[in-house]
Amino acid sequence: MIRKLSQELVREIAAGEVISAPVDLIKELFENALDAGASQLEIKLFEAGIEKIIIIDNGSGIKKEELALSLEKHSTSKLESLDAINSLGFRGEGLYAIANSARIAITSRPQKQLGGATVVAENDEISFREHPAKAGTSIEITRLFANLPARRAGLEPKQEELRKITSLLSKYILHYPHIKLKLIVDDKERWNYAGGSFSEAVKFFWGAVSANRLLDLDFADNDYKLLGLISRPELSRPRRDRLLLAVNGRPIVWEERWLKVVFESYKELLPKNQYPVGILNLELPVERVLVNTSPDKTRLRFLDEEKVLRFLKQAISKTLSTHPLAPALPDLTNFEAISPAPNHSFPKLSYIATYQELYILAQADAKLWIIDQHAAHERILYEELTKRYQNEEPIELSHAELIELSADDVEIYLA
């Protein structure tokens, strides 16, 4: 028998399409802050965001007469036409879904408004009050899935929920490096990123070694533009987790045919089965992109995909061609006459030449040796430090020596 669903069940289904975990709350609210022009955010998490989330931003704020309306379904200030979406949020579902999944309190004041206001909502219950407030918006979320016990029980362990949140935040900051972000977890400061360039964001999240091996991307052709960073061939990974793409500010998932263009740009420079590292911010006219193609808004379609891919290939190829780069060495294990050098078994070598300032060519015992200059230097330093560690007497420092860890290193240490 076909019957009409109750309003309560309709709300639960609608909320579940948008909010399934604390990371979804963070995504919705972070994107709202970016759309509001925020340049500074503070995020507080309690029990990985399951018990409480607080997000404070310095964006444009919400007018007091529009606060309650912002919680209604399909209410938004961002959308006029699906043919030209120029904001991260556009469906007007985020705050409505949150109010049907948790208790939400929004305090906001636009810069030119006298006094602020707070609206509190949970399901159908809404309260509103006016009061003094500083400019910007503060949102507090509690009681996540309190009325949906099965969904709350289905959450991942707290450490995994926290990992998903930090992974999301790092991705957004890498695409928006000018944003200042403070992350506090259970009353302890986890991150305090001061904002800066793409390289400074990479150094903060991935470490100085990665930052030093990335090339600046700044290429334009008419109304197409590509900004960010792309790695030199010696910096590659077996996974694509550090090759990030955003289109008109929206982080999206790579399609395989797009990745193929990136590989073609590197030609023989990349080792086999390796992905480059990079942050690619692609900008093009909004009317040439279809954004409303997936529920999570992480996939899109280009109306002129061939043109976009030609531009992407041209931009990456041009960037790589302006630097002295040597191709990656082939996989030597496939050839009987050529093999990797055995560990700790170097004969006395006679220097022949240096190739592209990256590889040393030498000979010994009628054999040609190809040595990665950078790796050899690292090995020499490592062996010198190891010898000193084993032979020198320990020294008591007069003061503590601070070791700077990247945000990713911190997450590994705390896991």
C-alpha positions in Angstrom: 0.0 0.0 0.0 1.4 3.4 -1.0 1.1 6.0 1.7 2.5 9.5 2.3 5.4 9.7 4.7 5.1 11.6 7.9 6.7 15.0 8.2 9.1 13.7 10.9 10.3 10.9 8.6 10.7 13.3 5.7 12.9 15.5 7.8 15.0 12.6 9.0 15.5 11.4 5.4 16.4 14.9 4.2 18.8 15.5 7.0 20.5 12.1 6.4 21.2 13.1 2.8 23.4 16.0 4.0 24.6 15.1 7.6 25.9 11.6 8.4 28.8 12.4 10.6 30.5 15.4 12.4 32.7 16.0 9.3 29.6 16.8 7.3 28.7 19.5 9.9 32.2 21.0 9.6 32.0 21.0 5.8 28.7 22.8 5.7 29.7 25.4 8.2 33.2 25.9 6.9 31.8 26.5 3.4 29.2 28.9 4.7 32.0 30.9 6.4 34.0 31.0 3.1 31.0 32.2 1.2 30.5 34.9 3.8 34.0 36.2 3.1 35.6 35.0 6.3 39.4 35.3 6.6 39.7 33.9 10.1 38.1 30.9 11.7 38.3 29.2 15.1 36.9 25.7 15.4 36.4 23.9 18.7 35.7 20.2 18.9 34.6 18.2 21.8 34.7 14.4 21.6 35.6 14.6 17.9 32.6 16.9 17.3 30.2 14.3 18.5 29.3 16.1 21.7 29.9 19.7 20.6 31.2 21.8 17.7 31.8 25.6 17.9 32.8 27.6 14.8 33.5 31.3 15.0 34.2 33.4 11.9 34.7 37.0 10.9 32.6 36.8 7.8 29.8 39.2 6.7 27.3 37.8 9.2 23.5 37.3 8.9 21.0 40.0 9.4 18.8 39.5 12.5 15.6 39.5 10.5 17.0 36.6 8.3 18.4 34.4 11.1 15.3 32.2 11.6 14.7 32.1 7.8 18.2 30.7 7.3 17.1 27.5 9.1 14.2 26.8 6.7 14.6 24.3 3.9 15.8 25.7 0.5 16.4 29.2 2.0 19.7 30.7 0.8 21.2 34.1 -0.2 23.6 32.5 -2.7 21.6 31.2 -5.6 19.9 32.9 -8.4 20.4 30.4 -11.2 21.8 26.9 -11.5 23.5 27.9 -14.7 25.9 30.2 -12.9 26.8 29.0 -9.4 29.6 31.1 -7.9 29.4 30.0 -4.2 30.2 26.8 -2.4 26.7 26.4 -0.9 23.7 26.9 -3.1 20.9 24.4 -2.2 19.8 26.0 1.1 19.8 22.5 2.8 22.8 22.7 5.1 21.4 24.6 8.2 18.0 23.0 7.8 19.6 19.5 7.8 21.7 20.4 10.8 18.7 21.6 12.8 17.0 18.2 12.1 20.1 16.3 13.2 21.2 18.2 16.2 20.6 21.3 18.3 22.1 24.4 16.6 22.5 27.9 18.0 23.6 30.7 15.6 24.7 34.1 16.9 25.5 36.7 14.2 25.9 40.4 13.5 26.8 42.1 10.2 29.4 44.8 10.6 27.0 47.7 10.1 24.1 46.3 12.2 23.5 47.6 15.6 23.5 44.7 18.0 23.3 41.0 17.2 20.9 38.1 17.7 20.8 34.4 18.4 18.5 31.8 17.0 18.3 28.3 18.6 16.7 25.4 16.8 16.2 21.6 17.2 13.6 20.0 14.9 10.5 22.2 15.1 11.5 24.1 18.2 12.9 27.6 17.4 13.8 30.5 19.8 15.1 33.9 19.0 16.5 36.8 21.0 18.4 40.0 20.3 21.5 41.1 22.3 24.9 42.7 21.9 27.4 40.7 19.8 30.6 41.2 18.0 30.7 41.2 14.2 30.7 37.9 12.5 29.0 34.6 13.2 29.3 32.0 15.9 27.6 28.6 15.6 27.4 26.0 18.3 26.1 22.5 17.6 25.2 19.9 20.3 23.1 16.8 20.7 24.1 15.4 17.4 21.7 12.5 16.5 20.3 12.6 20.0 16.9 11.8 18.5 18.3 9.3 16.0 20.1 6.7 18.2 20.7 4.3 15.4 22.6 6.9 13.4 24.6 8.0 16.5 25.5 4.4 17.2 26.7 4.0 13.6 29.4 6.7 14.0 33.0 5.7 13.6 35.3 5.6 16.7 36.2 9.2 17.9 39.7 9.0 16.6 38.5 8.1 13.1 35.9 10.9 13.2 38.6 13.4 14.2 40.9 12.2 11.5 38.2 12.8 8.8 37.7 16.3 10.2 41.4 17.2 10.2 41.8 15.8 6.7 38.9 17.9 5.4 40.1 21.1 7.1 43.7 20.7 5.8 42.4 20.2 2.3 40.3 23.4 2.4 43.2 25.5 3.9 45.6 24.2 1.2 43.1 25.5 -1.4 42.5 28.7 0.7 46.0 29.4 2.2 45.2 33.0 3.1 42.6 31.8 5.7 43.7 31.9 9.3 42.6 28.8 11.2 42.8 27.8 14.9 41.7 24.3 15.8 41.0 23.4 19.4 40.3 19.8 20.4 38.9 19.0 23.8 40.2 22.4 25.1 43.7 21.8 23.7 45.1 23.8 20.8 45.8 21.4 17.9 46.5 23.9 15.1 47.2 27.6 14.8 47.7 28.4 11.2 48.4 32.1 10.6 47.5 32.2 6.9 49.9 32.8 4.0 50.9 31.5 0.6 50.4 28.1 -0.9 54.0 27.1 0.1 53.4 28.2 3.7 50.2 26.1 3.9 52.1 23.1 2.4 54.9 23.5 4.9 52.4 23.7 7.8 50.4 20.6 6.8 52.9 18.4 4.8 56.2 19.6 6.1 59.2 21.6 4.7 60.6 18.8 2.6 57.4 18.7 0.5 57.2 22.5 0.3 60.7 22.8 -1.0 60.1 20.4 -3.9 57.0 22.1 -5.3 56.9 24.5 -8.3 54.7 27.5 -8.4 51.7 27.3 -10.8 50.5 30.6 -12.2 49.2 30.3 -15.7 46.4 32.1 -17.6 44.9 31.9 -21.0 42.0 34.3 -21.7 39.4 33.6 -19.0 41.0 30.4 -17.8 43.5 30.4 -14.9 45.5 27.9 -12.9 47.1 28.7 -9.6 48.8 26.6 -6.9 51.8 24.3 -6.8 52.9 21.1 -8.6 55.7 18.8 -7.6 59.1 18.2 -9.2 59.4 14.6 -10.4 61.4 13.5 -7.3 58.4 14.2 -5.1 55.7 11.6 -5.9 53.5 9.2 -4.0 51.9 5.8 -4.8 48.5 7.4 -3.9 46.7 10.5 -5.2 45.9 11.8 -1.7 48.1 14.8 -2.1 47.1 15.8 -5.5 44.3 18.3 -4.8 42.0 20.0 -7.3 39.5 22.8 -6.8 37.4 24.4 -9.5 36.3 28.0 -8.8 37.2 27.4 -5.2 35.3 24.1 -4.8 37.5 21.1 -3.9 36.4 18.2 -6.1 37.3 14.6 -6.9 39.6 13.8 -9.8 38.0 12.0 -12.8 40.4 9.4 -14.3 40.4 11.2 -17.7 41.6 14.4 -16.0 44.4 12.6 -14.2 45.5 11.1 -17.6 46.2 14.7 -18.7 48.4 15.3 -15.7 50.4 12.2 -16.4 50.8 13.3 -20.1 52.1 16.6 -18.9 54.9 14.9 -17.0 55.6 12.5 -19.9 58.5 10.3 -18.8 59.4 12.4 -15.7 57.3 10.4 -13.2 58.2 7.0 -11.9 55.9 4.2 -12.8 52.7 3.9 -10.7 53.4 7.2 -8.9 51.3 10.3 -8.6 52.6 13.9 -8.4 51.9 16.1 -5.4 50.2 19.4 -5.9 47.4 21.9 -5.2 45.6 23.0 -8.3 43.1 25.9 -8.2 41.4 26.1 -11.6 39.4 29.1 -12.3 37.0 29.5 -15.3 33.7 31.1 -16.1 31.0 29.8 -13.8 28.6 29.4 -16.6 30.9 26.8 -18.2 30.7 24.4 -15.2 27.8 22.2 -14.1 28.1 21.9 -10.3 24.8 20.4 -9.3 25.6 16.9 -10.4 26.2 15.0 -7.1 24.7 15.1 -3.6 27.9 15.9 -1.9 28.9 18.6 -4.5 32.4 17.0 -5.0 31.9 16.1 -8.7 31.1 18.4 -11.6 31.1 18.5 -15.3 32.8 20.9 -17.7 30.6 22.0 -20.6 33.7 22.2 -22.8 35.9 19.5 -21.2 38.3 19.2 -24.1 39.2 22.9 -23.9 39.6 22.7 -20.1 41.9 19.6 -20.4 44.0 21.2 -23.1 44.5 24.2 -20.9 45.4 22.1 -17.8 48.0 20.1 -19.8 49.4 23.3 -21.3 49.7 25.0 -17.8 51.4 22.0 -16.2 53.7 21.3 -19.1 54.8 24.9 -19.3 55.5 25.0 -15.6 57.6 21.9 -15.7 59.5 23.0 -18.8 60.8 26.2 -17.1 62.8 24.1 -14.6 65.8 21.8 -15.2 64.2 18.4 -14.6 65.6 15.0 -15.4 63.4 12.0 -16.2 62.9 9.4 -13.5 65.2 6.4 -13.8 63.5 3.3 -15.3 62.6 0.3 -13.1 66.0 -1.4 -13.3 64.9 -4.8 -11.9 63.4 -5.8 -15.2 66.8 -6.0 -16.9 69.4 -8.7 -16.3 72.4 -6.6 -17.3 71.4 -3.7 -15.1 70.6 -3.8 -11.4 70.3 -1.5 -8.4 73.5 -1.2 -6.4 73.7 -3.5 -3.3 73.4 -1.8 0.0 76.7 -0.7 1.6 78.7 -2.1 -1.3 80.1 0.9 -3.3 83.5 0.3 -4.9 85.9 3.2 -5.5 84.1 5.3 -8.2 85.6 7.5 -10.8 83.5 10.6 -11.6 82.4 11.0 -15.2 79.7 13.8 -15.2 76.6 15.2 -13.7 73.3 14.8 -15.6 70.8 17.7 -15.3 72.3 18.6 -11.8 70.3 15.6 -10.5 72.3 12.4 -11.2 76.0 11.6 -10.8 77.5 9.4 -13.5 80.5 7.4 -12.4 82.4 4.2 -13.4 84.1 1.4 -11.5 85.1 -2.2 -12.6 83.9 -1.6 -16.1 80.4 -0.7 -14.9 78.5 2.6 -15.1 77.0 3.8 -11.9 74.1 6.2 -11.8 73.7 7.9 -8.4 70.8 10.1 -7.3 72.7 13.1 -6.1 70.1 14.3 -3.6 69.6 10.8 -2.1 73.4 10.3 -1.8 73.7 13.6 0.0 71.0 12.6 2.5 72.7 9.3 3.0 76.0 10.9 3.8 74.4 13.2 6.3 72.5 10.3 7.9 75.7 8.2 8.3 77.6 11.1 9.8 74.8 11.8 12.3 74.6 8.1 13.1 78.3 7.8 13.8 78.2 10.9 16.0 75.2 9.6 17.9 77.0 6.3 18.6 80.4 7.8 19.5 79.9 11.2 21.0 79.0 11.8 24.7 75.5 13.0 25.3 75.2 16.8 25.9 72.7 18.2 28.4 71.0 21.2 26.8 70.7 24.4 28.7 67.1 24.8 27.4 64.6 22.6 25.6 65.1 22.2 21.9 61.8 22.7 20.0 61.1 20.4 17.1 58.7 21.8 14.5 56.2 19.1 13.3 53.9 19.5 10.3 50.1 19.2 11.0 50.2 15.7 9.5 53.1 14.7 11.8 51.1 15.9 14.8 48.1 13.8 13.7 50.3 10.7 13.4 51.9 11.4 16.8 48.5 11.8 18.5 46.8 8.9 16.8 
